[in-house]
């Protein structure tokens, strides 16, 4: 399978063409099997879900996928499909979750440039094909490798030793960027105090009371009364009357017990902030300038 420097973006369409003889992918992966599928690292940890599939310009086979990671899935990182295979729980890759989290940031809305591809290869410790490098860098590396090999071969042949390969790496420039990290801390938002106070209100209740009244009772005259002599004149008789009066008394009785309590409520809050990141520009002789595709 030929690796190329720029990889074609696979987005909404599905490529059902079966490609055989792929060397970089352990089993032939179809784009429709990858999109929105879970990605599992070499240790069995879930990394995230596939966002975009990148195909080779030559073979049209998947070579890279972007995985949504980070807080709320807002970060997309590139993951290589070298040695990957699909199982029931997702796409298993040979790299670790930490490598994916620390992968260089690239623009996921356009094709990968040669510089971006080379940077990703170096991050995952994968051999960088010449076709994955910018044309000028590829020519310089080819010329430098050939010259170094001839010089080393001459020295080792004179010493009677077999020639060795020059494994020195090219000079590189590190690009950095700021990333948002969200966390929480407990802060005091207020105080609540429970107190009681006295209010006076009017109450009414009905109480049954009794009283005495005077009435005249008449009885018939008996024969004994007829034989008694009664003088005609004035006479008085006094009777004491009684009545009940309502009396009000008060007593304190407990009616309710109240205490303060706290409970924790979880809610979602959106945070935002400004971040800075570095970009690369290429300045050539003659005043021409160009961007490397880094965002």
GUMAR-971972 format. One line per field, with one value per atom (N, C-alpha, C): residue in one letter; atom name; x, y, z. Coordinates in steps of 0.05 Angstrom, whole numbers, padded with zeros to 5 digits. Layout:
<rs>
residu = (a|...) $
atome = (CA|...) $
X = (X|...) $
Y = (Y|...) $
Z = (Z|...) $
</rs>
This chain:
<rs>
residu = (x|x|x|x|x|x|x|x|x|x|x|x|x|x|x|x|x|x|x|x|x|x|x|x|x|x|x|x|x|x|x|x|x|x|x|x|x|x|x|x|x|x|x|x|x|x|x|x|x|x|x|x|x|x|x|x|x|x|x|x|x|x|x|x|x|x|x|x|x|x|x|x|x|x|x|x|x|x|x|x|x|x|x|x|x|x|x|x|x|x|x|x|x|x|x|x|x|x|x|x|x|x|x|x|x|x|x|x|x|x|x|x|x|x|x|x|x|x|x|x|x|x|x|x|x|x|x|x|x|x|x|x|x|x|x|x|x|x|x|x|x|x|x|x|x|x|x|x|x|x|x|x|x|x|x|x|x|x|x|x|x|x|x|x|x|x|x|x|x|x|x|x|x|x|x|x|x|x|x|x|x|x|x|x|x|x|x|x|x|x|x|x|x|x|x|x|x|x|x|x|x|x|x|x|x|x|x|x|x|x|x|x|x|x|x|x|x|x|x|x|x|x|x|x|x|x|x|x|x|x|x|x|x|x|x|x|x|x|x|x|x|x|x|x|x|x|x|x|x|x|x|x|x|x|x|x|x|x|x|x|x|x|x|x|x|x|x|x|x|x|x|x|x|x|x|x|x|x|x|x|x|x|x|x|x|x|x|x|x|x|x|x|x|x|x|x|x|x|x|x|x|x|x|x|x|x|x|x|x|x|x|x|x|x|x|x|x|x|x|x|x|x|x|x|x|x|x|x|x|x|x|x|x|x|x|x|x|x|x|x|x|x|x|x|x|x|x|x|x|x|x|x|x|x|x|x|x|x|x|x|x|x|x|x|x|x|x|x|x|x|x|x|x|x|x|x|x|x|x|x|x|x|x|x|x|x|x|x|x|x|x|x|x|x|x|x|x|x|x|x|x|x|x|x|x|x|x|x|x|x|x|x|x|x|x|x|x|x|x|x|x|x|x|x|x|x|x|x|x|x|x|x|x|x|x|x|x|x|x|x|x|x|x|x|x|x|x|x|x|x|x|x|x|x|x|x|x|x|x|x|x|x|x|x|x|x|x|x|x|x|x|x|x|x|x|x|x|x|x|x|x|x|x|x|x|x|x|x|x|x|x|x|x|x|x|x|x|x|x|x|x|x|x|x|x|x|x|x|x|x|x|x|x|x|x|x|x|x|x|x|x|x|x|x|x|x|x|x|x|x|x|x|x|x|x|x|x|x|x|x|x|x|x|x|x|x|x|x|x|x|x|x|x|x|x|x|x|x|x|x|x|x|x|x|x|x|x|x|x|x|x|x|x|x|x|x|x|x|x|x|x|x|x|x|x|x|x|x|x|x|x|x|x|x|x|x|x|x|x|x|x|x|x|x|x|x|x|x|x|x|x|x|x|x|x|x|x|x|x|x|x|x|x|x|x|x|x|x|x|x|x|x|x|x|x|x|x|x|x|x|x|x|x|x|x|x|x|x|x|x|x|x|x|x|x|x|x|x|x|x|x|x|x|x|x|x|x|x|x|x|x|x|x|x|x|x|x|x|x|x|x|x|x|x|x|x|x|x|x|x|x|x|x|x|x|x|x|x|x|x|x|x|x|x|x|x|x|x|x|x|x|x|x|x|x|x|x|x|x|x|x|x|x|x|x|x|x|x|x|x|x|x|x|x|x|x|x|x|x|x|x|x|x|x|x|x|x|x|x|x|x|x|x|x|x|x|x|x|x|x|x|x|x|x|x|x|x|x|x|x|x|x|x|x|x|x|x|x|x|x|x|x|x|x|x|x|x|x|x|x|x|x|x|x|x|x|x|x|x|x|x|x|x|x|x|x|x|x|x|x|x|x|x|x|x|x|x|x|x|x|x|x|x|x|x|x|x|x|x|x|x|x|x|x|x|x|x|x|x|x|x|x|x|x|x|x|x|x|x|x|x|x|x|x|x|x|x|x|x|x|x|x|x|x|x|x|x|x|x|x|x|x|x|x|x|x|x|x|x|x|x|x|x|x|x) $
atome = (N|CA|C|N|CA|C|N|CA|C|N|CA|C|N|CA|C|N|CA|C|N|CA|C|N|CA|C|N|CA|C|N|CA|C|N|CA|C|N|CA|C|N|CA|C|N|CA|C|N|CA|C|N|CA|C|N|CA|C|N|CA|C|N|CA|C|N|CA|C|N|CA|C|N|CA|C|N|CA|C|N|CA|C|N|CA|C|N|CA|C|N|CA|C|N|CA|C|N|CA|C|N|CA|C|N|CA|C|N|CA|C|N|CA|C|N|CA|C|N|CA|C|N|CA|C|N|CA|C|N|CA|C|N|CA|C|N|CA|C|N|CA|C|N|CA|C|N|CA|C|N|CA|C|N|CA|C|N|CA|C|N|CA|C|N|CA|C|N|CA|C|N|CA|C|N|CA|C|N|CA|C|N|CA|C|N|CA|C|N|CA|C|N|CA|C|N|CA|C|N|CA|C|N|CA|C|N|CA|C|N|CA|C|N|CA|C|N|CA|C|N|CA|C|N|CA|C|N|CA|C|N|CA|C|N|CA|C|N|CA|C|N|CA|C|N|CA|C|N|CA|C|N|CA|C|N|CA|C|N|CA|C|N|CA|C|N|CA|C|N|CA|C|N|CA|C|N|CA|C|N|CA|C|N|CA|C|N|CA|C|N|CA|C|N|CA|C|N|CA|C|N|CA|C|N|CA|C|N|CA|C|N|CA|C|N|CA|C|N|CA|C|N|CA|C|N|CA|C|N|CA|C|N|CA|C|N|CA|C|N|CA|C|N|CA|C|N|CA|C|N|CA|C|N|CA|C|N|CA|C|N|CA|C|N|CA|C|N|CA|C|N|CA|C|N|CA|C|N|CA|C|N|CA|C|N|CA|C|N|CA|C|N|CA|C|N|CA|C|N|CA|C|N|CA|C|N|CA|C|N|CA|C|N|CA|C|N|CA|C|N|CA|C|N|CA|C|N|CA|C|N|CA|C|N|CA|C|N|CA|C|N|CA|C|N|CA|C|N|CA|C|N|CA|C|N|CA|C|N|CA|C|N|CA|C|N|CA|C|N|CA|C|N|CA|C|N|CA|C|N|CA|C|N|CA|C|N|CA|C|N|CA|C|N|CA|C|N|CA|C|N|CA|C|N|CA|C|N|CA|C|N|CA|C|N|CA|C|N|CA|C|N|CA|C|N|CA|C|N|CA|C|N|CA|C|N|CA|C|N|CA|C|N|CA|C|N|CA|C|N|CA|C|N|CA|C|N|CA|C|N|CA|C|N|CA|C|N|CA|C|N|CA|C|N|CA|C|N|CA|C|N|CA|C|N|CA|C|N|CA|C|N|CA|C|N|CA|C|N|CA|C|N|CA|C|N|CA|C|N|CA|C|N|CA|C|N|CA|C|N|CA|C|N|CA|C|N|CA|C|N|CA|C|N|CA|C|N|CA|C|N|CA|C|N|CA|C|N|CA|C|N|CA|C|N|CA|C|N|CA|C|N|CA|C|N|CA|C|N|CA|C|N|CA|C|N|CA|C|N|CA|C|N|CA|C|N|CA|C|N|CA|C|N|CA|C|N|CA|C|N|CA|C|N|CA|C|N|CA|C|N|CA|C|N|CA|C|N|CA|C|N|CA|C|N|CA|C|N|CA|C|N|CA|C|N|CA|C|N|CA|C|N|CA|C|N|CA|C|N|CA|C|N|CA|C|N|CA|C|N|CA|C|N|CA|C|N|CA|C|N|CA|C|N|CA|C|N|CA|C|N|CA|C|N|CA|C|N|CA|C|N|CA|C|N|CA|C|N|CA|C|N|CA|C|N|CA|C|N|CA|C|N|CA|C|N|CA|C|N|CA|C|N|CA|C|N|CA|C|N|CA|C|N|CA|C|N|CA|C|N|CA|C|N|CA|C|N|CA|C|N|CA|C|N|CA|C|N|CA|C|N|CA|C|N|CA|C|N|CA|C|N|CA|C|N|CA|C|N|CA|C|N|CA|C|N|CA|C|N|CA|C|N|CA|C|N|CA|C|N|CA|C|N|CA|C|N|CA|C|N|CA|C|N|CA|C|N|CA|C|N|CA|C|N|CA|C|N|CA|C|N|CA|C|N|CA|C|N|CA|C|N|CA|C|N|CA|C|N|CA|C|N|CA|C|N|CA|C|N|CA|C|N|CA|C|N|CA|C|N|CA|C|N|CA|C|N|CA|C|N|CA|C|N|CA|C|N|CA|C|N|CA|C|N|CA|C|N|CA|C|N|CA|C|N|CA|C|N|CA|C|N|CA|C|N|CA|C|N|CA|C|N|CA|C|N|CA|C|N|CA|C) $
X = (00017|00000|00018|00013|00029|00019|00038|00031|00037|00020|00024|00025|00036|00040|00014|-00005|-00030|-00052|-00069|-00090|-00117|-00134|-00159|-00179|-00195|-00214|-00239|-00246|-00271|-00291|-00313|-00333|-00359|-00378|-00405|-00410|-00394|-00399|-00388|-00395|-00385|-00372|-00348|-00334|-00336|-00352|-00357|-00338|-00317|-00298|-00280|-00277|-00260|-00232|-00213|-00185|-00170|-00156|-00141|-00111|-00097|-00068|-00057|-00073|-00063|-00043|-00020|00002|00002|-00009|-00007|-00030|-00053|-00076|-00078|-00081|-00080|-00103|-00127|-00150|-00161|-00174|-00185|-00208|-00205|-00225|-00241|-00267|-00285|-00293|-00294|-00301|-00327|-00348|-00373|-00372|-00352|-00348|-00335|-00322|-00306|-00321|-00337|-00350|-00368|-00363|-00379|-00375|-00355|-00350|-00331|-00332|-00314|-00285|-00266|-00238|-00226|-00213|-00201|-00171|-00156|-00127|-00115|-00089|-00075|-00079|-00086|-00091|-00120|-00137|-00166|-00181|-00169|-00183|-00197|-00221|-00236|-00225|-00218|-00207|-00229|-00248|-00269|-00283|-00296|-00310|-00298|-00300|-00288|-00305|-00291|-00304|-00301|-00277|-00271|-00252|-00256|-00238|-00221|-00195|-00177|-00168|-00171|-00163|-00138|-00124|-00100|-00108|-00093|-00099|-00096|-00077|-00072|-00091|-00093|-00108|-00137|-00143|-00169|-00176|-00157|-00161|-00158|-00172|-00169|-00141|-00129|-00102|-00102|-00119|-00120|-00150|-00156|-00182|-00178|-00198|-00198|-00217|-00209|-00224|-00231|-00257|-00266|-00260|-00243|-00235|-00238|-00228|-00228|-00255|-00257|-00281|-00303|-00327|-00350|-00344|-00322|-00316|-00310|-00298|-00293|-00266|-00249|-00222|-00221|-00208|-00205|-00175|-00167|-00139|-00138|-00115|-00110|-00099|-00110|-00102|-00095|-00071|-00063|-00078|-00084|-00097|-00078|-00052|-00033|-00038|-00043|-00047|-00074|-00093|-00119|-00138|-00157|-00177|-00203|-00226|-00252|-00262|-00271|-00285|-00312|-00326|-00354|-00355|-00334|-00335|-00322|-00313|-00302|-00277|-00263|-00238|-00215|-00199|-00176|-00151|-00137|-00112|-00089|-00065|-00040|-00027|-00038|-00026|-00041|-00030|-00042|-00059|-00076|-00094|-00078|-00055|-00039|-00026|-00017|-00006|-00026|-00051|-00072|-00078|-00079|-00084|-00063|-00037|-00015|-00008|-00025|-00019|-00019|-00003|-00003|-00031|-00038|-00063|-00062|-00081|-00082|-00111|-00114|-00141|-00155|-00178|-00194|-00214|-00215|-00235|-00222|-00198|-00185|-00166|-00153|-00134|-00110|-00096|-00071|-00049|-00033|-00010|00013|00033|00057|00070|00073|00086|00070|00043|00026|00028|00029|00031|00058|00079|00106|00107|00094|00094|00079|00057|00041|00057|00071|00087|00108|00121|00142|00131|00107|00095|00089|00078|00071|00094|00118|00142|00138|00126|00122|00142|00151|00169|00155|00168|00156|00163|00144|00151|00159|00174|00183|00159|00139|00115|00099|00104|00089|00103|00126|00141|00136|00140|00140|00161|00156|00174|00203|00206|00233|00247|00233|00246|00253|00236|00241|00266|00269|00293|00318|00316|00340|00347|00327|00333|00345|00335|00345|00374|00380|00407|00426|00417|00434|00439|00419|00422|00442|00439|00457|00486|00490|00518|00529|00513|00522|00529|00513|00518|00544|00549|00574|00598|00596|00619|00624|00603|00605|00616|00606|00616|00645|00655|00684|00700|00691|00706|00706|00684|00682|00696|00696|00711|00741|00750|00779|00786|00768|00774|00768|00757|00751|00725|00707|00682|00659|00636|00614|00602|00591|00579|00555|00551|00529|00511|00486|00466|00468|00465|00464|00436|00433|00406|00401|00417|00412|00387|00371|00346|00350|00332|00333|00325|00335|00327|00297|00283|00254|00247|00224|00214|00189|00187|00164|00143|00118|00095|00079|00071|00056|00030|00012|-00014|-00025|-00043|-00056|-00082|-00088|-00112|-00128|-00154|-00171|-00173|-00170|-00175|-00197|-00218|-00240|-00239|-00244|-00245|-00265|-00267|-00286|-00272|-00283|-00274|-00298|-00297|-00319|-00315|-00335|-00335|-00360|-00358|-00381|-00400|-00425|-00445|-00465|-00466|-00484|-00488|-00502|-00507|-00537|-00547|-00575|-00577|-00594|-00597|-00626|-00631|-00658|-00664|-00685|-00692|-00722|-00732|-00761|-00768|-00792|-00802|-00831|-00842|-00869|-00888|-00910|-00932|-00957|-00973|-00998|-01022|-01040|-01063|-01088|-01111|-01136|-01149|-01157|-01171|-01198|-01217|-01243|-01251|-01265|-01275|-01301|-01318|-01344|-01343|-01352|-01352|-01381|-01392|-01420|-01420|-01438|-01441|-01470|-01474|-01502|-01508|-01534|-01543|-01570|-01578|-01603|-01624|-01648|-01670|-01693|-01709|-01731|-01757|-01771|-01798|-01817|-01842|-01863|-01875|-01875|-01887|-01913|-01934|-01960|-01968|-01979|-01987|-02016|-02031|-02059|-02059|-02080|-02084|-02093|-02080|-02088|-02107|-02120|-02138|-02123|-02098|-02083|-02079|-02075|-02072|-02098|-02121|-02146|-02151|-02142|-02147|-02128|-02110|-02091|-02100|-02098|-02107|-02084|-02090|-02070|-02080|-02062|-02069|-02063|-02080|-02076|-02056|-02035|-02015|-01992|-01971|-01947|-01927|-01913|-01893|-01871|-01847|-01825|-01810|-01799|-01782|-01759|-01735|-01710|-01697|-01689|-01675|-01650|-01627|-01601|-01598|-01592|-01588|-01558|-01549|-01521|-01519|-01495|-01489|-01459|-01452|-01424|-01413|-01389|-01375|-01350|-01345|-01322|-01296|-01277|-01250|-01230|-01211|-01190|-01163|-01151|-01123|-01107|-01081|-01063|-01041|-01031|-01009|-00992|-00966|-00948|-00946|-00950|-00948|-00930|-00912|-00896|-00913|-00910|-00926|-00910|-00883|-00868|-00838|-00822|-00793|-00781|-00763|-00751|-00721|-00707|-00678|-00669|-00645|-00633|-00617|-00620|-00604|-00594|-00573|-00562|-00562|-00565|-00562|-00547|-00533|-00516|-00532|-00534|-00548|-00527|-00527|-00508|-00522|-00510|-00520|-00497|-00503|-00482|-00480|-00455|-00449|-00428|-00433|-00414|-00394|-00368|-00347|-00333|-00321|-00307|-00283|-00264|-00240|-00224|-00206|-00189|-00163|-00154|-00129|-00111|-00085|-00066|-00052|-00045|-00031|-00011|00009|00030|00024|00032|00030|00057|00059|00084|00080|00099|00101|00127|00127|00151|00158|00182|00191|00214|00209|00228|00244|00266|00281|00265|00266|00250|00225|00221|00199|00173|00174|00150|00146|00121|00114|00091|00090|00068|00064|00040|00033|00036|00042|00046|00021|-00002|-00027|-00034|-00015|-00021|-00041|-00059|-00079|-00076) $
Y = (-00024|00000|00025|00043|00067|00088|00100|00122|00148|00168|00194|00216|00239|00261|00274|00277|00290|00269|00269|00248|00261|00247|00259|00257|00278|00279|00262|00244|00228|00239|00249|00261|00247|00257|00247|00223|00219|00197|00172|00149|00122|00109|00099|00086|00056|00042|00013|-00004|00009|-00006|-00023|-00048|-00066|-00065|-00058|-00055|-00078|-00094|-00117|-00111|-00127|-00125|-00102|-00091|-00069|-00079|-00065|-00073|-00058|-00034|-00018|-00023|-00033|-00039|-00069|-00080|-00109|-00122|-00111|-00121|-00098|-00104|-00083|-00070|-00044|-00029|-00013|-00014|00002|00027|00050|00075|00074|00060|00059|00044|00027|00013|00031|00052|00068|00093|00105|00131|00127|00144|00144|00119|00102|00078|00085|00069|00073|00065|00079|00073|00064|00040|00028|00027|00034|00034|00007|00004|-00022|-00034|-00018|-00029|-00034|-00031|-00036|-00013|00011|00035|00049|00058|00073|00101|00108|00135|00155|00147|00165|00153|00170|00161|00174|00159|00168|00192|00213|00236|00237|00236|00237|00216|00204|00184|00196|00193|00203|00179|00182|00161|00167|00147|00150|00160|00179|00189|00167|00148|00127|00104|00091|00067|00072|00096|00102|00085|00075|00060|00078|00073|00090|00088|00110|00111|00125|00146|00160|00165|00167|00176|00197|00215|00234|00223|00227|00217|00241|00242|00264|00257|00273|00269|00295|00294|00318|00324|00347|00354|00360|00346|00349|00341|00326|00317|00339|00362|00384|00383|00364|00361|00338|00341|00319|00314|00289|00282|00261|00261|00241|00215|00193|00166|00149|00136|00120|00093|00083|00057|00034|00039|00018|-00005|-00029|-00052|-00052|-00034|-00033|-00055|-00062|-00081|-00075|-00083|-00077|-00102|-00096|-00117|-00107|-00123|-00116|-00090|-00085|-00061|-00037|-00039|-00015|-00021|00000|-00002|-00004|-00025|-00028|-00019|00000|00011|00003|00006|-00003|00019|00042|00064|00067|00083|00086|00111|00112|00135|00161|00157|00181|00193|00175|00185|00201|00191|00205|00232|00233|00259|00279|00270|00288|00293|00283|00285|00314|00322|00349|00358|00383|00393|00401|00392|00398|00405|00417|00425|00401|00394|00371|00377|00402|00409|00411|00401|00402|00379|00376|00354|00358|00336|00337|00346|00366|00374|00354|00357|00340|00344|00369|00375|00364|00366|00355|00325|00312|00282|00274|00287|00280|00284|00306|00311|00289|00280|00258|00232|00226|00202|00202|00225|00227|00224|00235|00233|00204|00189|00161|00141|00152|00135|00116|00126|00111|00121|00103|00112|00131|00153|00173|00168|00160|00156|00182|00179|00203|00217|00202|00215|00230|00226|00240|00266|00272|00296|00318|00343|00363|00357|00365|00357|00366|00391|00402|00386|00380|00364|00336|00325|00298|00297|00318|00319|00323|00341|00346|00321|00307|00283|00261|00259|00238|00244|00271|00278|00275|00284|00281|00252|00236|00207|00194|00201|00188|00197|00224|00233|00221|00220|00209|00180|00165|00137|00131|00147|00144|00150|00173|00180|00159|00150|00129|00103|00097|00072|00073|00098|00100|00096|00109|00107|00078|00065|00038|00018|00022|00003|00005|00030|00033|00020|00020|00008|-00022|-00033|-00061|-00068|-00048|-00053|-00049|-00063|-00059|-00031|-00019|00008|00008|00031|00035|00058|00058|00078|00102|00126|00150|00154|00152|00153|00180|00200|00226|00238|00251|00263|00292|00300|00328|00347|00371|00391|00397|00401|00407|00430|00441|00463|00454|00459|00450|00472|00464|00483|00478|00499|00496|00512|00505|00519|00516|00534|00534|00517|00503|00487|00493|00493|00499|00474|00478|00456|00466|00450|00458|00442|00456|00443|00457|00449|00461|00467|00486|00491|00500|00494|00502|00531|00547|00575|00580|00599|00605|00623|00615|00631|00645|00639|00653|00637|00649|00636|00636|00616|00613|00610|00625|00624|00618|00599|00591|00605|00620|00633|00631|00635|00635|00661|00670|00695|00690|00709|00706|00725|00715|00731|00727|00748|00747|00746|00728|00726|00722|00730|00727|00701|00687|00661|00662|00649|00647|00617|00612|00585|00586|00567|00567|00549|00560|00546|00544|00521|00520|00529|00548|00558|00555|00553|00550|00573|00578|00598|00590|00601|00594|00616|00608|00627|00620|00641|00638|00631|00612|00606|00601|00605|00601|00573|00559|00532|00532|00524|00524|00495|00491|00465|00467|00447|00448|00447|00459|00460|00433|00424|00398|00403|00382|00385|00395|00388|00398|00428|00438|00467|00481|00469|00482|00486|00469|00471|00491|00503|00522|00550|00567|00595|00611|00627|00644|00672|00690|00719|00731|00750|00763|00786|00787|00808|00803|00820|00818|00798|00786|00766|00765|00761|00759|00733|00725|00701|00706|00701|00708|00682|00681|00658|00668|00655|00662|00648|00663|00652|00650|00630|00626|00623|00630|00626|00620|00607|00601|00622|00630|00649|00636|00642|00631|00643|00627|00636|00626|00643|00635|00632|00610|00605|00595|00598|00590|00572|00554|00536|00532|00528|00523|00493|00486|00458|00457|00437|00434|00424|00436|00429|00420|00428|00421|00424|00408|00410|00415|00435|00443|00444|00435|00438|00445|00455|00462|00438|00432|00411|00421|00408|00415|00390|00395|00374|00385|00368|00375|00370|00390|00389|00393|00375|00376|00388|00407|00419|00424|00428|00432|00462|00471|00499|00501|00517|00520|00542|00535|00554|00560|00583|00591|00607|00608|00624|00627|00646|00650|00635|00622|00607|00617|00615|00623|00598|00599|00577|00588|00573|00582|00571|00586|00577|00578|00563|00562|00577|00593|00606|00598|00595|00589|00614|00624|00648|00639|00643|00635|00659|00654|00676|00689|00716|00730|00742|00738|00751|00734|00710|00694|00681|00681|00670|00650|00631|00611|00598|00588|00574|00544|00531|00502|00486|00500|00486|00482|00490|00487|00508|00501|00520|00523) $
Z = (00000|00000|00000|-00018|-00021|-00001|00014|00031|00017|00020|00007|00027|00018|00036|00043|00024|00029|00028|00048|00050|00044|00028|00021|00044|00047|00069|00062|00081|00078|00098|00089|00107|00106|00089|00090|00072|00051|00033|00043|00032|00040|00016|00019|-00002|00001|-00016|-00013|-00030|-00042|-00058|-00040|-00046|-00030|-00040|-00023|-00031|-00019|-00034|-00025|-00024|-00008|-00008|00008|00027|00043|00062|00064|00081|00108|00108|00132|00151|00141|00158|00159|00184|00188|00173|00174|00159|00143|00120|00103|00118|00124|00138|00118|00122|00104|00119|00105|00119|00134|00123|00136|00163|00166|00192|00213|00204|00222|00232|00215|00222|00246|00267|00292|00308|00302|00318|00341|00362|00385|00377|00389|00385|00412|00412|00436|00432|00453|00450|00455|00455|00457|00484|00505|00531|00538|00517|00521|00532|00533|00543|00520|00525|00504|00501|00476|00471|00465|00448|00439|00415|00400|00376|00351|00329|00303|00293|00286|00274|00244|00234|00205|00197|00173|00163|00140|00141|00120|00103|00076|00058|00043|00034|00018|-00010|-00021|-00048|-00069|-00064|-00084|-00081|-00058|-00054|-00045|-00036|-00025|-00001|00013|00038|00062|00084|00108|00119|00125|00137|00164|00167|00192|00199|00224|00233|00255|00257|00279|00300|00325|00348|00366|00373|00390|00419|00431|00459|00474|00500|00516|00528|00542|00556|00536|00539|00522|00493|00488|00461|00441|00451|00433|00420|00427|00416|00397|00374|00355|00351|00353|00350|00328|00314|00293|00304|00295|00304|00279|00279|00256|00256|00232|00229|00223|00227|00223|00243|00234|00251|00265|00256|00269|00259|00275|00267|00282|00270|00281|00297|00321|00337|00345|00361|00368|00385|00401|00418|00405|00380|00367|00351|00343|00327|00346|00345|00362|00348|00360|00348|00365|00354|00367|00384|00384|00400|00426|00445|00471|00472|00492|00496|00502|00517|00523|00498|00480|00455|00439|00439|00424|00436|00463|00477|00472|00468|00464|00435|00417|00388|00379|00359|00349|00339|00344|00335|00306|00290|00261|00254|00231|00222|00212|00224|00216|00194|00184|00164|00136|00133|00106|00104|00080|00076|00093|00099|00114|00095|00104|00088|00093|00076|00080|00107|00115|00141|00164|00162|00183|00185|00161|00161|00173|00166|00177|00207|00216|00245|00260|00248|00261|00261|00239|00238|00260|00264|00284|00312|00316|00343|00351|00332|00338|00333|00329|00324|00301|00280|00255|00234|00217|00195|00176|00170|00153|00124|00107|00078|00065|00044|00030|00017|00009|-00003|00017|00043|00064|00073|00060|00067|00045|00052|00031|00010|-00015|-00037|-00032|-00022|-00018|00004|00026|00047|00038|00021|00011|-00006|-00023|-00040|-00024|-00003|00013|00029|00039|00055|00037|00013|-00006|-00013|-00019|-00026|-00002|00022|00045|00053|00050|00056|00037|00012|-00008|-00003|00002|00007|00033|00053|00079|00076|00061|00058|00043|00021|00006|00024|00039|00056|00077|00090|00111|00100|00076|00063|00058|00048|00042|00067|00090|00115|00125|00125|00136|00119|00092|00075|00080|00085|00091|00117|00136|00162|00162|00139|00138|00152|00156|00170|00150|00154|00137|00140|00119|00121|00140|00153|00171|00161|00171|00163|00182|00171|00188|00199|00225|00237|00250|00244|00257|00246|00263|00255|00246|00228|00219|00241|00240|00259|00256|00278|00277|00295|00292|00308|00322|00347|00363|00362|00358|00358|00384|00397|00422|00420|00437|00438|00466|00473|00499|00496|00517|00518|00544|00541|00564|00582|00607|00627|00646|00648|00665|00691|00712|00738|00756|00780|00799|00826|00840|00868|00884|00909|00927|00936|00932|00941|00957|00976|00993|00977|00975|00961|00979|01004|01022|01048|01067|01092|01098|01110|01118|01148|01161|01190|01196|01213|01222|01249|01251|01276|01279|01304|01309|01323|01319|01331|01339|01355|01367|01353|01345|01334|01351|01353|01369|01350|01353|01337|01354|01344|01358|01353|01373|01371|01385|01375|01387|01390|01412|01417|01432|01429|01442|01467|01489|01515|01526|01532|01543|01573|01580|01607|01616|01642|01653|01672|01676|01695|01706|01728|01741|01736|01732|01728|01748|01755|01774|01760|01770|01760|01783|01779|01800|01796|01817|01817|01834|01824|01837|01844|01869|01879|01889|01887|01897|01928|01940|01969|01979|02000|02012|02035|02047|02069|02094|02096|02119|02118|02092|02089|02095|02090|02094|02124|02141|02170|02183|02168|02179|02174|02194|02191|02180|02159|02146|02147|02156|02156|02129|02123|02097|02102|02085|02088|02068|02071|02052|02063|02044|02052|02030|02037|02018|02021|01999|02000|01980|01990|01973|01964|01939|01927|01914|01919|01907|01880|01860|01833|01827|01811|01803|01773|01763|01734|01731|01709|01702|01684|01689|01672|01659|01633|01619|01628|01634|01641|01621|01613|01593|01607|01603|01612|01589|01590|01569|01579|01561|01568|01543|01547|01525|01519|01494|01485|01460|01457|01432|01409|01386|01363|01339|01337|01313|01319|01305|01307|01280|01277|01252|01254|01233|01232|01204|01201|01175|01165|01139|01126|01099|01088|01062|01044|01018|00998|00974|00960|00937|00911|00894|00869|00847|00827|00804|00780|00768|00743|00724|00699|00678|00673|00670|00665|00643|00623|00600|00606|00603|00607|00581|00578|00554|00561|00543|00548|00522|00521|00498|00501|00480|00480|00458|00461|00441|00430|00404|00392|00371|00366|00347|00320|00299|00272|00258|00236|00221|00195|00187|00161|00148|00122|00107|00091|00094|00080|00061|00035|00015|00005|-00008|-00020|-00042|-00043|-00062|-00050|-00024|-00010|-00010|-00022|-00022|00005|00014|00040|00035|00052|00051|00078|00081|00106|00103|00125|00124|00127|00131|00135|00164|00183|00211|00219|00237|00247|00277) $
</rs>
